[in-house]
Amino acid sequence: MKKHFKRKILFSLLSLIWVAGFSQTIIKGKVVDENNLPLPGATVIIKESNIGVSTDFDGVFTINTSDPLETLVVSYLGYQTQELSNLTSDFSTIIMVTDAQSLDEVVITALGITKEEKKIGYATQKIESTVVKDVNVPNVGSLFSGQVAGLTVNNPTGLFQAPSFSLRGKNPLIVIDGVPVETDFYDVSPNDISDINVLKGTTASALYGSRGRNGAILITTKNATNEGLEISISHNTMVTAGFTVFPETQSEYGNGSNGKYEFWDGKDGGISDGDMIWGPKFESGLKIAQWNSPIYDNVTGETTPWWGDVYGTQYNDKSRYSRVPIDWKYHNNLKDFLKTGVISSSDFSISHKGEKGSFRLSGNYSSQTDRVPNANLKTGGLNFKASTKLSDALTLDSKLSYNKVYSPNYPRHGYGPKNHMYTILIWMGDDVNGKELEEHQYIPGQEGYRQANFNYAWYNNVYFAAHELTQTYDANNINGQLSLNYKINDNLNLQARGSAIINDTFEDRKSPKSYLNYGDPRDGDYKTWNKNKLTVDYDVLASYNKSINNNLAININAGAATYYRKYQQEYNATDGIIVPYIYSLNNTKGSVKAETYYEEKATNSVYSTLELDLYNSVFLTFAARNDWSSTLSKDNRSYFYPSASISTLVSKYIEMPSSIDYLKLFGSWAKVSSDLNPYQISSYYQNSGNFGGLTQLYYPNSIVNPLIEPENSTSFELGLSAAFLKKKLKFDFTYYNVVDSNQIINLPVSNASGFTSRKVNGNEYTTNGFEVVLNAKPINNENFKWNLTTNWSKKVQKITSIYDNQTTYGDLNLDDRTDSYYATVWQKSADGRLILNDQGLPIKDPYKQFIGNKDPNWRLGLQNSFKYKNMTLTVGIDGVWGGLMRSRTVEKMWWGGKHPNSTEFRDAEYAAGTPVYIPNGVNIVSGELIRDVAGNITSDTRVYQENTTAVNWQTWSQNYPYRAQVTQKESKKFANVFDRSFFKLRAVSFKYDLTKELNINGIKHIDVTLNGYNLLAWKKADIIDPDFGNDDNLQDPSSRYIGVGVNMKF
Amino acid sequence: MKKMKNTLLLFSLIILVSVSSCQDLSEINENPNNVSETHPQLLLTNISENAFEVEGTGAMYASRMLVQTDGENSGQYYSWDRASFNDYNMLGEVTKMMEEAERIESDAYIALAKFFRAYYFYNLTLTFGDVPYSEALQGESNQIFTPKYDAQKDVFIGILSELEEANNLLEGNNDVIYGDIIYGGNALNWQKLINSFRLKVLISLSEKENDTELDIKNTFASIVNNNPIMQSNNDSGLLVFLDQDGSRYSEFNSSSYGSGMYMSSTFIKRLQDRQDPRLFIFCGRTKNAKEAGLAIDDFSAYEGGDPLAPYAEVNDKAAQGDVSKVNLRYSTDPTTEPHAILSYSELEFILAEASVRNWISSIAETHYNNAVKASFNFYNTHAKGFESYVESSAAEAYLNGNLVSFNNAITMEQKLELILTQKYFTSFLQSGWRMYFDHLRTGYPNFVYNGNSTPPTRWVYPTSEYQQNTQNVSEAIKSQFGEGNDLIRELTWWLK
């Protein structure tokens, strides 16, 4: 696809150049590939005079020559260059042969500059566009998982939770069609993606300046590829099919505490009805008064159906009314709550390519209906891309796209009363009849005013929350781009480009009356956010190419760019609402609260690259960029990024065994810098609300530093790339070392200074990493092809220097890995036994202890593609090995009583009426432990005895696995810190090309796909999905998706 | 070739133009949202709210007023370890207010800044012992990032002298103080509060009565005799809450009141023993009592949980309906009651104690009676729906009660116990940790505990100091308690 793009440009620029000469003879010919397909844009040069032309769309060239016996040199990227002499015939067909020797595949690098792979001295890796096209996942970014060595994707499991990316441990820049963008990928249609290339190292992305210092993911959208008119449509539907990881909970006990429960007001006015799921066991025949029990009038003997508490009604009189006990039984609430999710996407494209140019118009619409009731997300867009030849030398490329991301309501995620998993997974006992919660969201007669629920202290009716607490997200994204290309002559090209991205987002949140969020008002409220973002990029680029002779070619690029970003936000909120259901600022009870925020940032840059090709086997690139950033002080705002890389085809000059197709070695070095966010070099008072109408200001507790300098990052990279056995096996290896120095850090200072931190330049972090990519084609015959790509990566980052030569930085000691996990743990004896107090409970260690590293030891991705006749099967597997992660989900399940292991001693203890669980540990008989401020033991005279005190099982469960970190090594049963290791069957797609079978007139292509995403997982952690990323804030169940799709071209 | 040269020239021009003229980078980085300079009034409102709002429930667990039934409360079981230096964050705000006040040359705001410095440093030193004082809060002005620790005595001397300076600055000052949510801008009221606070600090140093350098007795008497102090409930340092966003009662809607938080038997028993009607204002009836139809003013309708029992046991008792919860008004009324950092009632208790200690000549009993009446009057004014239980006649009757009447106290210790017990009763969701510190100082009222777990006398220094101010905190630990002994039951200077 990209190749075509390049061909087109080359063609448009080269083919129309009038070659002045003393024309006597005209040689005509056609350049084709091995399959007899024309190669437009191939270069045909007369060797003697160095005069040349390019082939046209049909691969045809016409050249004037003074001497028909002169030699023609025909070259085309990726093919062996041919020299032909004595072309006497009127029309010759020249067949080009692919060049197995070299790596001529073209790769898009920074600023959209295309380069042959052999010339690249740093690591890049492509993601096959078919991977992202065939599987219709909630967010296309998730499909990058496991595709690229060094690129980590975390995949949250809820609706509208975007994946997050980490490239060699840093947050990469996303570039679409040459312009850096801020995107969560909801506004990108997978079907518009033509190429994805990941620039991993700093060198690769140094030309993007500070924005690209962390590497970049370059995405190129499609252009018209084929001559004439082409129309394509496709549709894809996916549904959730069960769960790959479902948070299993205990299903034997309901709400309550110490085995007892009775509902009255849902805030401990009954028997332990305020929180906790440590209540009675589900038993047939057992009846208990519950939130949905009818009300019995012991005067009249009448019963009245009722849902929720009786606060404020005549029934709030226990001397007369009671709640009729009803069956105490299990309800599978979480599974009932989560419906089948559906993702349905359709799109079309119309493209045309002709002599004067080409265009492509595409549209897409996707709808995601969530598993959570009343939540969905719709995305859609129209994208137009065109390339017009204004004159022989001038080409105008334009792009205009409009994308909308709209959700009338999407769920909130994480720990807190607004979030469904908080309620239903952690805090709602399964005695609660979820169906009745859904049917009776309000207390009878109090519709709009008071919700019906089983609890009135902490939690909301989960269905009431789903239907009544709604939040809108409505984003409009316009992206316009113009690029003018002026081909001055064969060697010199000028390009000027401008791009503007406008992103306007409206969000609101409607909270109904009686909605509860800890200390927030219960009077309902309405909040709105208007956010406007504008990003403008201008750049000019001059490229100069010259082959001095056969052994030396130079390529010079020089350019300048400016970047401007503006962000504006306004926020409005009511203070309570008067009339229920009316969500308007006019309906506020108190004063409307409003806030605005405005922010601007600009960067100016100049850059240049110099490439030297020596003997067609050694390739040197030097690049330099200078940025001037508005966010730094005048003296520090200019910073310079040099970079250099070398790549050499060893196999060109050293004889290799015949099994080695080629061997490339490469290395690179780069230094980049980065700036700050706006307004960080002066200190400002911040608004902290008001009291009684009086505005309150506060002064931030971090000291600013007007003299702050840009951060530095120096990296070097060494790599090897080789192909064996006629490219049946390809191997890439990269080692990299990054030193991040002069970091802009908020250095913690003694709180007694009046501040908690100050901004300084300091600290140095050193990262060492290895990346391996292995591509194999074990079977490659006409009918059956098997392609296997494996990628493996590992990296370790350490803190190698601390500001002011200190030896510690926060919890970290000098030379510690930065992912060291220092955790609050329980006190242990010298030989590692748990120390218990006189009540048999563990004691927190006031010093954090090192319990391991958070990052995995390594990551692995495995991409298989099998092709049999017109069927293709792709299978993607990826995962990680090692590393530690804490699980808040598990901790809270222990505390609340939902954890599957929390059932163990309940029956025995309730039967005995006294604690039966004797924790394994020791008590201190005498002596003490003395430590210095660094935690070093200065004396330990503790004497122990075996613990014999039995502890209430609920008390134990609410302490040991909840209040401090317990690793799997310490206790398998009570662990809340887990080994991160997991492997996932990420995506499977089966495509059947039906074009020939159906052979319908007018249909150029038709295929159907069956696909699946997040199909299976193997993991070491209990209950949670490690693919989610850290579980510091609860996670939604991880659904399995399966679907079908159809693609057609006319 | 010439054409090319021209083009290159043109191109260079484009570059120059785009870099130089496009955007003024300095102008772009000027913040339109916020100011770098302000009138101190905008800081005062924030500081006052922070200082005057309810300090949470932690102190009430430690003071045997509350028990927790859904988890082990470290305050209740005296098993806490570190506390934070967060008060220094607010001191940072006070420092800025002082700077802005000096910029506009306003004595009134300078005086208030000195008062708030004294207020926060007083809390800090009682919490830890030695704390950074003389070198503190100079991170921005003098780049002191690892301030040395000052001996607790020196901190107290500093606090007292700053308060005295504050009084002097306010003497005869008629400026209206804008941004004042406590006294509506009245400088005299602040002066009264500041002088009363001086007395509070001095009474805290009762163990240092004989320290000649401090000269506590005479200073105390001199303030009482020569400086304006609070005269009535109207002078109390109160934050009055409003039913507006951001101005509501600190505990309004707090979920923890809905489950797991119950009254402690110690507190309820003491109020019952004295037939103290404020019991009805602080607590709810037990579920069983309510269902049995017991009236609000039936003392037997209230019962607490044993603060020493394992929490599962109290939970069982609560589940059976036999433990009172905190009165609903604290979490359901957005303006429940104002919160005092120093009330007139407390001042009268301080004067009563000073009188018993012979620091002043006025009559202890009068102060004691005034204090109790002021407390009744406070609830009579603010406890909506409970006014009738705390009329002034009820206060009179109460003061004649067996365990309440000042006449029945014979020895000085008995008098102190009487005063501090009554002072304790005025501390429900009021005045933060004051009652706990009073207990540490005087032993009254006594707090029950298990075995060796006596009430801790301090908190361990925060981890951040261990990490960011290693040398100074190590020295402070060494000089106070011996190396490595940064423990919660070490005695600091004021308790020795």
HADDOCK unambig.tbl for C-alpha pairs under 7 A between the chains (distance, minus, plus):
assign (segid A and resid 267 and name CA) (segid B and resid 258 and name CA) 4.57 0.50 0.50
assign (segid A and resid 267 and name CA) (segid B and resid 259 and name CA) 5.50 0.50 0.50
assign (segid A and resid 268 and name CA) (segid B and resid 258 and name CA) 6.47 0.50 0.50
assign (segid A and resid 268 and name CA) (segid B and resid 259 and name CA) 5.46 0.50 0.50
assign (segid A and resid 269 and name CA) (segid B and resid 287 and name CA) 6.65 0.50 0.50
assign (segid A and resid 271 and name CA) (segid B and resid 319 and name CA) 4.53 0.50 0.50
assign (segid A and resid 271 and name CA) (segid B and resid 320 and name CA) 6.67 0.50 0.50
assign (segid A and resid 272 and name CA) (segid B and resid 319 and name CA) 5.40 0.50 0.50
assign (segid A and resid 274 and name CA) (segid B and resid 258 and name CA) 6.13 0.50 0.50
assign (segid A and resid 274 and name CA) (segid B and resid 259 and name CA) 4.65 0.50 0.50
assign (segid A and resid 275 and name CA) (segid B and resid 259 and name CA) 6.48 0.50 0.50
assign (segid A and resid 318 and name CA) (segid B and resid 291 and name CA) 5.80 0.50 0.50
assign (segid A and resid 319 and name CA) (segid B and resid 291 and name CA) 6.09 0.50 0.50
assign (segid A and resid 457 and name CA) (segid B and resid 255 and name CA) 5.25 0.50 0.50
assign (segid A and resid 457 and name CA) (segid B and resid 258 and name CA) 4.61 0.50 0.50
assign (segid A and resid 457 and name CA) (segid B and resid 259 and name CA) 6.60 0.50 0.50
assign (segid A and resid 458 and name CA) (segid B and resid 255 and name CA) 5.65 0.50 0.50
assign (segid A and resid 518 and name CA) (segid B and resid 253 and name CA) 6.60 0.50 0.50
assign (segid A and resid 518 and name CA) (segid B and resid 254 and name CA) 5.84 0.50 0.50
assign (segid A and resid 518 and name CA) (segid B and resid 255 and name CA) 5.20 0.50 0.50
assign (segid A and resid 519 and name CA) (segid B and resid 252 and name CA) 6.42 0.50 0.50
assign (segid A and resid 519 and name CA) (segid B and resid 253 and name CA) 4.51 0.50 0.50
assign (segid A and resid 519 and name CA) (segid B and resid 254 and name CA) 4.59 0.50 0.50
assign (segid A and resid 519 and name CA) (segid B and resid 255 and name CA) 6.50 0.50 0.50
assign (segid A and resid 520 and name CA) (segid B and resid 253 and name CA) 6.64 0.50 0.50
assign (segid A and resid 521 and name CA) (segid B and resid 253 and name CA) 6.99 0.50 0.50
assign (segid A and resid 560 and name CA) (segid B and resid 15 and name CA) 5.56 0.50 0.50
assign (segid A and resid 562 and name CA) (segid B and resid 18 and name CA) 6.93 0.50 0.50
assign (segid A and resid 575 and name CA) (segid B and resid 245 and name CA) 5.99 0.50 0.50
assign (segid A and resid 590 and name CA) (segid B and resid 244 and name CA) 6.35 0.50 0.50
assign (segid A and resid 597 and name CA) (segid B and resid 33 and name CA) 6.06 0.50 0.50
assign (segid A and resid 598 and name CA) (segid B and resid 32 and name CA) 6.85 0.50 0.50
assign (segid A and resid 598 and name CA) (segid B and resid 33 and name CA) 6.48 0.50 0.50
assign (segid A and resid 600 and name CA) (segid B and resid 28 and name CA) 6.08 0.50 0.50
assign (segid A and resid 600 and name CA) (segid B and resid 29 and name CA) 6.95 0.50 0.50
assign (segid A and resid 601 and name CA) (segid B and resid 28 and name CA) 6.34 0.50 0.50
assign (segid A and resid 601 and name CA) (segid B and resid 29 and name CA) 6.85 0.50 0.50
assign (segid A and resid 602 and name CA) (segid B and resid 25 and name CA) 6.64 0.50 0.50
assign (segid A and resid 604 and name CA) (segid B and resid 19 and name CA) 5.59 0.50 0.50
assign (segid A and resid 605 and name CA) (segid B and resid 19 and name CA) 6.83 0.50 0.50
assign (segid A and resid 629 and name CA) (segid B and resid 25 and name CA) 6.93 0.50 0.50
assign (segid A and resid 630 and name CA) (segid B and resid 25 and name CA) 4.36 0.50 0.50
assign (segid A and resid 630 and name CA) (segid B and resid 26 and name CA) 5.98 0.50 0.50
assign (segid A and resid 630 and name CA) (segid B and resid 28 and name CA) 6.40 0.50 0.50
assign (segid A and resid 630 and name CA) (segid B and resid 29 and name CA) 5.82 0.50 0.50
assign (segid A and resid 631 and name CA) (segid B and resid 29 and name CA) 5.82 0.50 0.50
assign (segid A and resid 678 and name CA) (segid B and resid 29 and name CA) 6.10 0.50 0.50
assign (segid A and resid 679 and name CA) (segid B and resid 29 and name CA) 5.79 0.50 0.50
assign (segid A and resid 679 and name CA) (segid B and resid 30 and name CA) 6.75 0.50 0.50
assign (segid A and resid 679 and name CA) (segid B and resid 31 and name CA) 5.80 0.50 0.50
assign (segid A and resid 683 and name CA) (segid B and resid 36 and name CA) 6.09 0.50 0.50
assign (segid A and resid 684 and name CA) (segid B and resid 34 and name CA) 5.76 0.50 0.50
assign (segid A and resid 684 and name CA) (segid B and resid 35 and name CA) 5.32 0.50 0.50
assign (segid A and resid 684 and name CA) (segid B and resid 36 and name CA) 4.38 0.50 0.50
assign (segid A and resid 685 and name CA) (segid B and resid 34 and name CA) 6.11 0.50 0.50
assign (segid A and resid 685 and name CA) (segid B and resid 35 and name CA) 5.73 0.50 0.50
assign (segid A and resid 685 and name CA) (segid B and resid 36 and name CA) 5.88 0.50 0.50
assign (segid A and resid 686 and name CA) (segid B and resid 34 and name CA) 6.38 0.50 0.50
assign (segid A and resid 689 and name CA) (segid B and resid 246 and name CA) 6.88 0.50 0.50
assign (segid A and resid 690 and name CA) (segid B and resid 246 and name CA) 6.27 0.50 0.50
assign (segid A and resid 691 and name CA) (segid B and resid 246 and name CA) 5.88 0.50 0.50
assign (segid A and resid 691 and name CA) (segid B and resid 247 and name CA) 4.99 0.50 0.50
assign (segid A and resid 692 and name CA) (segid B and resid 242 and name CA) 6.69 0.50 0.50
assign (segid A and resid 692 and name CA) (segid B and resid 244 and name CA) 6.99 0.50 0.50
assign (segid A and resid 692 and name CA) (segid B and resid 247 and name CA) 5.89 0.50 0.50
assign (segid A and resid 694 and name CA) (segid B and resid 179 and name CA) 6.53 0.50 0.50
assign (segid A and resid 695 and name CA) (segid B and resid 42 and name CA) 6.10 0.50 0.50
assign (segid A and resid 696 and name CA) (segid B and resid 42 and name CA) 5.07 0.50 0.50
assign (segid A and resid 696 and name CA) (segid B and resid 43 and name CA) 6.08 0.50 0.50
assign (segid A and resid 696 and name CA) (segid B and resid 45 and name CA) 5.69 0.50 0.50
assign (segid A and resid 696 and name CA) (segid B and resid 46 and name CA) 5.02 0.50 0.50
assign (segid A and resid 697 and name CA) (segid B and resid 42 and name CA) 5.43 0.50 0.50
assign (segid A and resid 697 and name CA) (segid B and resid 43 and name CA) 5.29 0.50 0.50
assign (segid A and resid 697 and name CA) (segid B and resid 46 and name CA) 6.42 0.50 0.50
assign (segid A and resid 698 and name CA) (segid B and resid 43 and name CA) 6.22 0.50 0.50
assign (segid A and resid 698 and name CA) (segid B and resid 93 and name CA) 6.49 0.50 0.50
assign (segid A and resid 699 and name CA) (segid B and resid 93 and name CA) 6.15 0.50 0.50
assign (segid A and resid 701 and name CA) (segid B and resid 89 and name CA) 6.72 0.50 0.50
assign (segid A and resid 703 and name CA) (segid B and resid 140 and name CA) 6.58 0.50 0.50
assign (segid A and resid 748 and name CA) (segid B and resid 468 and name CA) 6.71 0.50 0.50
assign (segid A and resid 749 and name CA) (segid B and resid 145 and name CA) 5.62 0.50 0.50
assign (segid A and resid 749 and name CA) (segid B and resid 468 and name CA) 5.49 0.50 0.50
assign (segid A and resid 750 and name CA) (segid B and resid 145 and name CA) 5.84 0.50 0.50
assign (segid A and resid 750 and name CA) (segid B and resid 146 and name CA) 5.68 0.50 0.50
assign (segid A and resid 750 and name CA) (segid B and resid 464 and name CA) 6.85 0.50 0.50
assign (segid A and resid 750 and name CA) (segid B and resid 465 and name CA) 5.89 0.50 0.50
assign (segid A and resid 750 and name CA) (segid B and resid 468 and name CA) 5.21 0.50 0.50
assign (segid A and resid 750 and name CA) (segid B and resid 469 and name CA) 5.69 0.50 0.50
assign (segid A and resid 751 and name CA) (segid B and resid 85 and name CA) 6.17 0.50 0.50
assign (segid A and resid 751 and name CA) (segid B and resid 88 and name CA) 6.04 0.50 0.50
assign (segid A and resid 752 and name CA) (segid B and resid 88 and name CA) 5.53 0.50 0.50
assign (segid A and resid 752 and name CA) (segid B and resid 132 and name CA) 6.23 0.50 0.50
assign (segid A and resid 752 and name CA) (segid B and resid 136 and name CA) 5.30 0.50 0.50
assign (segid A and resid 752 and name CA) (segid B and resid 137 and name CA) 5.99 0.50 0.50
assign (segid A and resid 752 and name CA) (segid B and resid 147 and name CA) 6.76 0.50 0.50
assign (segid A and resid 753 and name CA) (segid B and resid 136 and name CA) 5.06 0.50 0.50
assign (segid A and resid 753 and name CA) (segid B and resid 137 and name CA) 4.14 0.50 0.50
assign (segid A and resid 753 and name CA) (segid B and resid 138 and name CA) 5.44 0.50 0.50
assign (segid A and resid 753 and name CA) (segid B and resid 139 and name CA) 4.57 0.50 0.50
assign (segid A and resid 753 and name CA) (segid B and resid 144 and name CA) 6.44 0.50 0.50
assign (segid A and resid 753 and name CA) (segid B and resid 145 and name CA) 5.47 0.50 0.50
assign (segid A and resid 753 and name CA) (segid B and resid 147 and name CA) 6.56 0.50 0.50
assign (segid A and resid 754 and name CA) (segid B and resid 88 and name CA) 5.36 0.50 0.50
assign (segid A and resid 754 and name CA) (segid B and resid 89 and name CA) 5.58 0.50 0.50
assign (segid A and resid 754 and name CA) (segid B and resid 91 and name CA) 6.29 0.50 0.50
assign (segid A and resid 754 and name CA) (segid B and resid 92 and name CA) 4.25 0.50 0.50
assign (segid A and resid 754 and name CA) (segid B and resid 136 and name CA) 6.98 0.50 0.50
assign (segid A and resid 754 and name CA) (segid B and resid 137 and name CA) 4.31 0.50 0.50
assign (segid A and resid 754 and name CA) (segid B and resid 138 and name CA) 6.86 0.50 0.50
assign (segid A and resid 754 and name CA) (segid B and resid 139 and name CA) 6.22 0.50 0.50
assign (segid A and resid 755 and name CA) (segid B and resid 89 and name CA) 6.33 0.50 0.50
assign (segid A and resid 755 and name CA) (segid B and resid 92 and name CA) 6.62 0.50 0.50
assign (segid A and resid 755 and name CA) (segid B and resid 139 and name CA) 6.64 0.50 0.50
assign (segid A and resid 810 and name CA) (segid B and resid 467 and name CA) 6.42 0.50 0.50
assign (segid A and resid 846 and name CA) (segid B and resid 81 and name CA) 6.85 0.50 0.50
assign (segid A and resid 930 and name CA) (segid B and resid 484 and name CA) 5.68 0.50 0.50
assign (segid A and resid 930 and name CA) (segid B and resid 485 and name CA) 6.88 0.50 0.50
assign (segid A and resid 931 and name CA) (segid B and resid 484 and name CA) 5.29 0.50 0.50
assign (segid A and resid 932 and name CA) (segid B and resid 484 and name CA) 4.78 0.50 0.50
assign (segid A and resid 933 and name CA) (segid B and resid 466 and name CA) 5.44 0.50 0.50
assign (segid A and resid 933 and name CA) (segid B and resid 470 and name CA) 6.94 0.50 0.50
assign (segid A and resid 933 and name CA) (segid B and resid 474 and name CA) 6.57 0.50 0.50
assign (segid A and resid 934 and name CA) (segid B and resid 466 and name CA) 6.93 0.50 0.50
assign (segid A and resid 952 and name CA) (segid B and resid 312 and name CA) 6.94 0.50 0.50
assign (segid A and resid 955 and name CA) (segid B and resid 312 and name CA) 6.68 0.50 0.50
assign (segid A and resid 958 and name CA) (segid B and resid 71 and name CA) 6.60 0.50 0.50
